[in-house]
Amino acid sequence: MTAVYDTEIQARLRDVNLAGHVDNVEAIRIVNEARTELLRFAPLVEGSARPGLLGVTPETVTDLVGGQRVDYHAEMRFAPFQPFLLRLWVSHVGRSSFTVAAQMRTQADHAPALVGEATVVLWDTGASRPWALDATTRATLGAYLGEPVAFRERRG
């Protein structure tokens, strides 16, 4: 694997259901927050006019989630002042889309409690159609290109 993006997202009381577990919908929201940080806010690309991996795209280009899959591997309980630890990378680059893979841990020495992938479509808001990745965007995403997530096989 090439570069990865590691970040921490602080746990919040709203993330927890009545049983004291991190709610599955909130877990997806936490992964989405980390993905947005990677794509739009992290200071990763030197010389880019804007932060994030997508800082190299034209300002009329936005990102839309076209699909996602998540597998939960372990219980996630709320622990005050203990952030969720996320690792993200790019697992596929297509013509006008790419896939961001993610792992979420509750503690650094634990296996991932959640693994997932989201397909991100780049959309040209001026033309109202998908935007084909240019060479600069491909190179930027390629620096974070790694293996796809190993999801559990579905039986039946």
N, C-alpha and C positions, 0 to 999 in steps of 0.2 A: 504494500500500500504506500502511496505517496503521502502528501500532507493530509492531516485531519484537523478538524476544528473542535477544540474542547471548550466547554463553557459550563457555568453553573447557573441554575435557575432556582431562586429561593422558593421553598415550599410555603404555601399560604393555607390558611384555614379553609378557604373556599374549595381547595383541591380535595378535601376529604369528605367521604360519605358518612352516613350514620354509624357504620361499623368501624370507623377509624382507618379505613383504607383509602388510598388515593383513588378517586373515581376514574374509571376508564376514559370518560370523555375529557376530564381534566388532564389526564396523562397525555392524550393526543394534543391538547392545547399547549402543554408545556413543550412538547416536541416541536410544535408549530412556532412557538415563541423563539426557540433556539434556531430553527431553520430561518426565520425572518432575520434574526441577528446575523447569521452567517451570510445571508444573501444581500442584506441592505444596510447593515450598521457596523459590522466588524472591520477594523482597519487592517485589511489583509493585502490589498493590491497597491504597491508603490506606484506613484505617478497617476493614479486614477483620480478623476475629478470628484467622485463620490465614493463613500465607503462601501464595503461588502463586495462579495464576488460579482454581483450584478452592477457594480459601479462603473463598469466598462461599457455597459449597454447604453443606447440612446435614451434620453429622458422620456421619450414617448413609449418606452417598452416597460411593461409591468409583468409581474409573475402571477400565475393562477395555478392552483393545485388541480390537476386533472384526475388524480386517483391516489389512493394510499392504502397501505396494508400494515397492520401492526400485529405482532405476537407478544403476548404477555408470558414471561417465564418465571416470575417470582412475585410474591406479595410485596406491595409497596404500602408501608404504614407511614402515617404522618409523624415526623419528628421535628419539634420546634427548633428553629435556627439551623437546621441541617438542609443544605441545598440539594437539589437533584443534580447529578453529574451527567452531562450529555456529551457524546462524541458524534460528530457528523462528518460525512465525506460524500463525494459524488460517486455513484455506482454505475451510471450510464449517461452517455451524451448522445442525443439524437439530432434530428434536423432542426426542430423548433422546440424541443423539450429536453429535459434531463431529469435524472432521478437522484434524490438526496437520501442517503441511508443514515440511520440514526440508531444509537444505543443509549439507553437511559439506565443509570445505576442509582441506588440509594446510598451506597458507600463505595469508596474507591477500590477496596479490596474484595468487593462482591462481584459476581457475574452480572451481566445486564439483566435487569428486571423486565425490560421492554426492548424489543428490536422492531424497526419499521423502515419503510421506504415510502417516499412520496414522489410522484411524477409531477414535475413543475413545467408548465407550458409558458413560454414567453409570448406575450401578446402585445402587438403594436396597437396602442389606443388610437392613434391617428388614422390608421388604415382599417381598423376593426377586423384584424385577422392575425393568425400566428406569425411571429417574427422568426425568420430563419437565423440561427446562430451564425455570427460572423467569426472570422479566424481569431480575433482577439478574445472574444467570449469563450470560444472553444479551448483556447490555450489556458485561459484563466481557470475554467472549470476542470480542465485536464490536469492541472497541478494538484487537484484534490481527488483524482480518479482512483478508485479502489474496487475491491470485490463487492458484489451484491450481498445483501443480507441473506443468511441461510435460514429460511423460514421452515417451520415444521411442515412435514408432508400432511396433506389432508387424506384421510382414509374414506373409503366408500365410494 
